[in-house]
């Protein structure tokens, strides 16, 4: 569907990369100094989406929760647009 530049907080360390939103998945990919960060979640596994402009002092953050854990994405240029699309895809 679309891709967005953002940071994914992996082990309390921000990884700058790309969030990919498709009909079936939310994915993230980043490469920094030869180290890859990958994440791929099925919409059916996502239990909750939260948008907070003050979450953990990170502006324009989106929290994606599954049964097992939460994933934080921040520094989204169009966070409202991204969140709205995520909500639509999660509710399909």
C-alpha positions in Angstrom: 0.0 0.0 0.0 2.6 2.5 1.1 6.0 3.2 2.8 7.0 5.7 5.4 10.4 6.8 6.7 10.5 6.4 10.5 12.4 5.2 13.5 11.7 1.8 15.1 12.8 1.4 18.7 14.5 -1.9 18.9 15.9 -2.7 22.4 15.6 1.0 23.3 17.8 2.0 20.4 16.1 3.9 17.5 16.7 2.4 14.1 16.0 4.8 11.1 14.4 3.0 8.2 11.2 2.3 6.3 7.8 1.1 7.5 5.9 -0.8 4.8 2.1 -1.1 5.0 0.4 -3.7 2.9 -3.0 -5.3 2.9 -1.8 -8.2 5.1 1.3 -6.9 6.9 3.1 -4.1 8.7 6.8 -4.4 8.1 9.9 -2.4 8.9 13.4 -2.6 7.5 16.6 -0.8 8.3 20.3 -1.2 7.6 22.9 0.7 9.6 26.6 0.0 9.4 25.9 -3.5 8.1 23.4 -4.3 10.9 19.9 -5.1 9.7 16.7 -4.6 11.7 13.6 -6.4 10.3 10.1 -6.6 11.6 7.0 -8.1 9.9 3.7 -8.3 11.7 0.4 -9.6 10.4 -2.5 -7.3 10.9 -4.4 -10.2 12.5 -1.7 -10.4 15.2 -2.0 -6.7 16.1 -4.3 -6.2 19.2 -4.0 -2.4 19.6 -2.8 0.7 17.8 -2.1 3.9 19.8 -1.0 7.3 18.5 0.5 9.7 21.0 2.3 13.0 20.3 4.0 12.8 23.7 4.7 9.0 24.1 8.1 8.6 25.8 8.9 12.2 24.9 8.9 11.1 21.2 6.9 13.4 18.9 4.4 11.7 16.5 4.9 8.2 17.9 2.8 5.2 17.1 2.6 2.2 19.4 1.7 -1.2 17.8 0.8 -3.9 20.3 0.5 -7.7 19.8 -0.2 -10.3 22.5 3.5 -10.7 23.1 4.9 -7.2 23.0 4.7 -3.6 21.9 6.6 -1.9 19.1 7.2 1.9 19.0 7.6 3.8 15.8 8.6 7.5 15.9 9.8 10.4 13.7 7.0 9.9 11.2 6.7 12.8 8.8 3.0 12.2 8.3 2.0 10.4 11.5 -1.7 11.2 11.3 -1.9 9.9 7.7 0.1 6.8 8.6 -2.0 6.1 11.7 -5.2 6.4 9.8 -4.1 4.0 7.1 -2.8 1.6 9.8 -6.2 1.6 11.5 -8.0 1.0 8.2 -5.7 -2.0 7.4 -6.0 -3.4 10.9 -9.8 -3.3 10.6 -10.1 -5.0 7.2 
